[in-house]
Amino acid sequence: MNRKRPISNPYWLCIPLAVLLWPALAEAAPPSVLLDSQSEHVGRVLGLQEGIRGTQPSYEGLTLPIRARVLDDRFITKRAMYLANEEILSGNGFMERALEAGLPVADDSDFINITTNESYWYSRYNLSWLLAKSRLGIHVVHGPYVTLKALRQRGTVFANRDRGEQELANREIVLGQLIPMYLDRTGFPRRFEDASPLVIEFESGDPHLTRRLDMNDDFEGGNGRMDFEDDYLSLRWDHDRMDKTIDMGGVGQTLIKQVLWSEYFFSQNHDDGAKLGNTAEDGFRGAMINLMQVSKMLLIKAALFFDGKKLVGINPIDYEPSEGLRYIPHRIYPDLIMAGDIPPRPQRYRVRDNSSQLFDQASLLWGVSEFLYYSDPDIHDNWDSVFGNNMPYDGSIMELKWRLLAQGLADTIVKNLLAMHLDAESGLLISQWTPAQHRGPVAYTHDLGLALVALANYHHRATPSVSLKEKADRLLKSQADLLIEKLQREDGSFAVGYDVARQTTLLDAPTLRAQGMAIRGLLAAYEQLHDERYSRAALRVYAFMNEVLWSAQVGVYRSEVGATTSIYTGLNLGAALGALREVVLLTKNKTDIERYKQFHVQALNRSGILLSEEGDTGEIDLTKVDADGDGIPHVKDAGGKYGVAAVHAAAVAIDTP
């Protein structure tokens, strides 16, 4: 089976540090000094001291006057995580793929900085704030993985002093067993105080900080770092200003993000291969994220499938929709109780929206199928130190058997797509299914594009039964074919959607989200099926975007045809960013590279969608509001009484004449 080349070259891991120092070194050493030859893909850093940080590049020739404003500064998990996923895919891996493809970027300091510094860190900011700092979700201590560990030790421990249980409390498993094991295997000397790793995430929250950022150096008697870097107490968000509904599309996008970052954090082992992770800190963060994603998949499998009356668990290995439909509903609400000094505990989960949304299913399918690649010991040389058959005695930190869980969930989602979302008459995957109406009337282009990305990933990563593989492969091909045949217009644009009842496309103005996701989906299908109709169709819509949607005065795309004020969210910005990235890799065209760079600078850096930033992208002098002068303030100066987290806003407006 065709598989992605393993990440085997350790030199590319040095890029974030190289680019962090780029401006200070630009005069002393040209890019070619910092980058090895293209045959080695990405370079090494010579004589650079860790901890030194540079200033913001001027991006001369890329910046244009822009009028933009934040419309909604909430953090909406689904939107922010999708954009953050396209950002990490546009980071170090994009730089490596660009050099492998022969793109002329080895001496392009702006491209290097955009990919390996800004895209990398903007994505990582959103990762760490959601999964460790904000408390925007249910703590992993309440996840089923930790509960299983506690229950399996029943009878082997003395009665717990808290409540007299005959097994260890969940928090003792996390604090007394798992974290010490992770620290030992990675060599990380400490844990982050008041961190809140999540098993599942809430729908949205207010990213304003609730107390002054702790910039003292008192942690463990002083260690040369500000306390907020080690103790996350001052980074919490307001619990009362969170929408505690669980949007499963946001959960799916978060799972994708966790897996992609785990792949990065565990790309190599350090200390001559003896310790887990690229560095000690990468290894520890990767271990915690690994715990979170396995816990998430277990929770979904054990408790978050809907049988039409209540939430239930399933056995994904032998699940067949014809024997009783079980599916993942759109929105779920947890009843939370406070239990002493541990985070709020879910007493039960209830369905708030019983529809099945194609976006949710595609997001989850993308995530669980990517986990199959991430956890495959036949691909990654050092993966036996992460996954093992006899954890922890063989030195691993996670049981390899959870690959079966991921495969089962992936197969279940594909079966439900065929049973619930596939319209027999049009052949299209419909965006919504409900128990009352069954399939809804519309197949939206943006949903179909994401479904193609997920199905292509399933085709590439999963190893289902022969019969299911054949069905999934036919579904991938048919959706790509029908996307072109039914939704692409003569001018190259894609309609917003297709009304299956009326057998016609929707007449709404073509949107940036629809065009971007169509390109993402078609090029994902092209990469797997090698049908040039898909790449030609993608380039046609790209030409339409550049001719009709591009605002040359501002250097961004209009959010829809004719928009003089464009509304950007993480969904349409992420779709456009991902589409541009894949087009650049396809065309290898210098003009397309320049457009990609300008779009990143204008739409990401200068639109306000990133609410704040940290020292890793230039905010070194904390006596200043905006030390690097890029218009993005430091966390502490980003608004409100105490500041705003370095995360993506829900929506911004950009004037696009």
Secondary structure, DSSP 4 states (H G I P E B T S, - for coil): ---PPP---GGGGGHHHHHHTHHHHTTTS-HHHHS--GGG-S----SPPTT--------TTT-----EEEEE--EEHHHHHHHHHHHHHTTHHHHHHHHHTT-S-TT-HHHHHIIIIIIHHHHHHHHHIIIIIS--EEEGGGSHHHHHHHHTTTTSSPPPTTT--SS--HHHHIIIIIHHHHHHHH------BT---EEEE-SEE--B-SS-------GGG--SS-GGGTBGGGG---GGG-B--EEHHHHHHHHHHHHHHHHHHTSS-BTTTTBSSSSHHHHHHHHHHHHHHHHHHHHHHHH-EE-SSSEE---TTS--GGGS--B--SEEEEEEEEETTEEEEEEEEEEEE--EEHHHHHHHHHHHHHHHHHT-TTT-TTGGGTEESSTTTTS-SEETTHHHHHHHHHHHHHHHIIIIIB-TTT-PBPSEEETTTEE-SEEEHHHHHHHHHHHHHHHHH----HHHHHHHHHHHHHHHHHIIIIIB-TTS-B-SEEETTTTEE--SPPBHHHHHHHHHHHHHHHHHH--HHHHHHHHHHHHHIIIIIEETTTTEE-SBTT-SEEEE-HHHHHHHHHHHHHHHHHH--HHHHHHHHHHIIIIIISSS-B--B-GGGT---TTSSSTT-SS--BGGGSSTTT-B-SSB-SEEEEE--
